Amino acid sequence: MGGLVATLNLAALGFLWVADPTTFARVMAVLGAAYVGGRMAGILTGLELGLGNLITSMVIILLNTGFLLLALPLFQMATERFNPPRWLASFFRGAERRARSQNRRLQNLGIFGLVLFIWLPFPFTGAFLGALIGLLMGIPTVRLVPIVLVTMWVGVLTWTWGIDLVFLFTGTAGHVVAWAFTGAFLVYSVVIRVRDRRQSNAERKD
């Protein structure tokens, strides 16, 4: 399923590149912002670039859905069946470290805490990390994946329409705040990724 979603995403991007290069560039900006800074950064970027609620939310939903359906089984295989490449192992170690840290905070809240964590659009929350936390909680994969996907879809839709409504009432001031938040999310995400990479390199040396 992950391969199918990823293939359809790439086909749609290829078609858009040929048919409408301007919209393609905007969509790629949303994808880049969402990948580096999380869903909030992607939502703010899409709305600021004028993609609208529906297109912005669908782009982020498709990105997160494809990534989850590819990365989760890879993580499970990497931790149970085979030795992954160094770059993949480094990524999984950082994600697992964050999941274990968040799991300690969410244990008392159970499923409610997990759903809230996935619904929030901030950096290093969301679908994949939420799925890892769910695995640590002992939730079976066949039950976990639908919970994560539905919560993520609802979260993207509600936050996209909610932020757009805030823009409607706040005008220019809201857009200035949005750009400030986007920049802060991107910087924070880059700093955390650099820290995780250094920790992973130090663990390999040890």
C-alpha positions as CSV (number, residue, x, y, z in Angstrom):
1,M,0.0,0.0,0.0
2,G,2.8,2.4,0.8
3,G,4.5,1.7,-2.6
4,L,1.1,2.2,-4.4
5,V,0.5,5.5,-2.7
6,A,4.0,6.7,-3.3
7,T,3.8,5.7,-7.0
8,L,0.5,7.5,-7.4
9,N,2.0,10.6,-5.7
10,L,5.0,10.6,-8.0
11,A,2.7,10.2,-11.1
12,A,0.5,13.1,-10.0
13,L,3.6,15.3,-9.4
14,G,5.0,14.4,-12.8
15,F,1.7,15.3,-14.5
16,L,1.5,18.5,-12.5
17,W,5.1,19.4,-13.5
18,V,4.1,19.2,-17.2
19,A,0.6,20.6,-17.0
20,D,1.1,23.5,-14.5
21,P,4.7,24.2,-13.4
22,T,3.6,27.1,-11.1
23,T,1.3,24.9,-9.1
24,F,4.0,22.2,-9.1
25,A,6.5,24.6,-7.6
26,R,4.0,25.5,-4.8
27,V,3.2,21.9,-4.1
28,M,6.9,21.1,-3.8
29,A,7.3,24.0,-1.4
30,V,4.5,22.6,0.8
31,L,6.1,19.1,0.6
32,G,9.5,20.5,1.6
33,A,8.2,22.5,4.4
34,A,6.1,19.6,5.8
35,Y,9.0,17.2,5.5
36,V,11.4,19.5,7.4
37,G,9.1,21.4,9.8
38,G,6.1,19.1,10.2
39,R,2.5,19.5,9.2
40,M,2.0,23.0,10.6
41,A,4.8,24.3,8.5
42,G,3.3,22.6,5.4
43,I,-0.2,24.0,6.1
44,L,1.1,27.5,6.7
45,T,3.2,27.4,3.5
46,G,0.3,26.1,1.4
47,L,-2.1,28.7,2.6
48,E,0.4,31.5,2.2
49,L,1.1,30.4,-1.4
50,G,-2.5,30.4,-2.2
51,L,-3.1,26.7,-2.8
52,G,-6.3,26.8,-0.7
53,N,-7.6,24.5,2.0
54,L,-8.5,21.5,0.0
55,I,-5.3,21.2,-2.1
56,T,-3.0,22.0,0.9
57,S,-4.7,19.4,3.1
58,M,-4.7,16.8,0.4
59,V,-1.0,17.3,-0.4
60,I,0.0,16.9,3.2
61,I,-2.4,13.9,3.8
62,L,-1.0,12.1,0.8
63,L,2.6,12.8,1.8
64,N,2.1,11.6,5.4
65,T,0.0,8.6,4.3
66,G,2.6,7.4,1.8
67,F,5.4,8.0,4.3
68,L,3.7,6.1,7.1
69,L,2.8,3.1,5.0
70,L,6.4,2.8,3.7
71,A,8.3,3.7,6.8
72,L,6.4,1.7,9.4
73,P,6.9,-1.8,7.9
74,L,10.6,-0.8,7.1
75,F,11.1,0.1,10.8
76,Q,9.5,-3.2,11.9
77,M,11.7,-5.2,9.5
78,A,14.8,-3.2,10.4
79,T,14.3,-3.9,14.1
80,E,13.3,-7.5,13.7
81,R,14.7,-9.1,10.5
82,F,17.6,-7.4,8.8
83,N,20.4,-4.9,9.2
84,P,19.4,-1.7,7.4
85,P,21.8,0.7,5.6
86,R,23.6,3.1,7.9
87,W,21.5,6.2,6.9
88,L,18.3,4.3,7.4
89,A,19.4,2.9,10.8
90,S,20.4,6.4,11.9
91,F,16.9,7.8,11.0
92,F,15.2,4.9,12.8
93,R,17.4,5.3,15.9
94,G,16.5,9.0,16.2
95,A,12.8,8.3,15.7
96,E,12.8,5.4,18.2
97,R,14.6,7.6,20.7
98,R,11.9,10.3,20.4
99,A,9.1,7.7,20.5
100,R,10.5,6.2,23.8
101,S,10.8,9.6,25.3
102,Q,7.2,10.5,24.4
103,N,5.9,7.1,25.3
104,R,6.8,7.7,29.0
105,R,4.7,10.9,29.0
106,L,1.7,9.3,27.3
107,Q,1.5,6.0,29.1
108,N,-1.0,7.2,31.6
109,L,-3.3,8.7,28.9
110,G,-3.4,5.5,26.7
111,I,-5.1,5.7,23.4
112,F,-6.5,9.2,24.1
113,G,-2.9,10.6,24.6
114,L,-1.8,8.8,21.4
115,V,-4.6,10.3,19.4
116,L,-3.9,13.8,20.8
117,F,-0.2,13.4,20.0
118,I,-0.9,12.4,16.4
119,W,-3.6,15.2,16.0
120,L,-1.2,18.0,17.0
121,P,0.6,19.4,14.0
122,F,3.9,20.4,15.6
123,P,7.4,19.2,14.6
124,F,8.1,15.6,15.7
125,T,4.5,14.8,16.5
126,G,2.2,13.1,13.9
127,A,1.7,9.9,12.1
128,F,5.0,8.0,12.0
129,L,6.2,8.9,15.5
130,G,2.7,8.3,16.8
131,A,2.8,4.8,15.2
132,L,6.1,4.0,16.9
133,I,4.6,5.1,20.2
134,G,1.6,2.9,19.6
135,L,3.9,-0.1,19.0
136,L,5.7,0.6,22.3
137,M,2.2,0.7,24.0
138,G,1.6,-2.8,22.6
139,I,-1.2,-1.9,20.2
140,P,-1.4,-4.5,17.4
141,T,-0.3,-3.1,14.0
142,V,-3.6,-4.1,12.3
143,R,-5.5,-1.9,14.9
144,L,-2.8,0.8,15.1
145,V,-2.5,1.8,11.5
146,P,-6.2,2.8,11.0
147,I,-6.1,4.8,14.3
148,V,-3.0,6.6,13.2
149,L,-4.3,7.3,9.6
150,V,-7.8,8.5,10.6
151,T,-6.4,10.7,13.3
152,M,-3.8,12.2,11.0
153,W,-6.3,12.9,8.3
154,V,-8.7,14.6,10.7
155,G,-5.9,16.6,12.2
156,V,-4.7,17.9,8.8
157,L,-8.2,18.9,7.8
158,T,-9.2,20.6,11.1
159,W,-5.9,22.5,11.4
160,T,-5.9,23.6,7.8
161,W,-9.5,24.9,7.9
162,G,-8.9,26.3,11.4
163,I,-5.8,28.3,10.5
164,D,-7.5,29.6,7.3
165,L,-10.4,30.8,9.5
166,V,-7.8,32.6,11.8
167,F,-6.3,34.3,8.7
168,L,-9.8,35.5,7.8
169,F,-10.2,37.3,11.1
170,T,-6.7,38.5,11.7
171,G,-5.7,39.7,8.2
172,T,-2.1,40.8,7.7
173,A,-1.1,40.3,11.4
174,G,-2.1,36.7,11.2
175,H,0.0,36.1,8.1
176,V,3.0,37.7,9.7
177,V,2.6,35.5,12.7
178,A,2.2,32.5,10.4
179,W,5.5,33.2,8.6
180,A,7.2,33.7,12.0
181,F,5.9,30.3,13.2
182,T,6.9,28.6,10.0
183,G,10.4,29.9,10.3
184,A,10.6,28.8,13.9
185,F,9.3,25.3,13.1
186,L,11.9,24.9,10.3
187,V,14.8,26.1,12.4
188,Y,13.8,23.9,15.4
189,S,13.4,20.8,13.2
190,V,16.8,21.3,11.6
191,V,18.5,21.8,15.0
192,I,16.8,18.6,16.4
193,R,17.8,16.6,13.3
194,V,21.4,17.7,13.5
195,R,21.4,16.8,17.2
196,D,20.0,13.4,16.5
197,R,22.6,12.8,13.8
198,R,25.4,13.6,16.1
199,Q,24.0,11.3,18.8
200,S,23.7,8.5,16.3
201,N,27.3,9.0,15.1
202,A,28.4,9.0,18.8
203,E,26.5,5.8,19.4
204,R,28.2,4.1,16.4
205,K,31.6,5.1,17.6
206,D,30.9,3.7,21.1
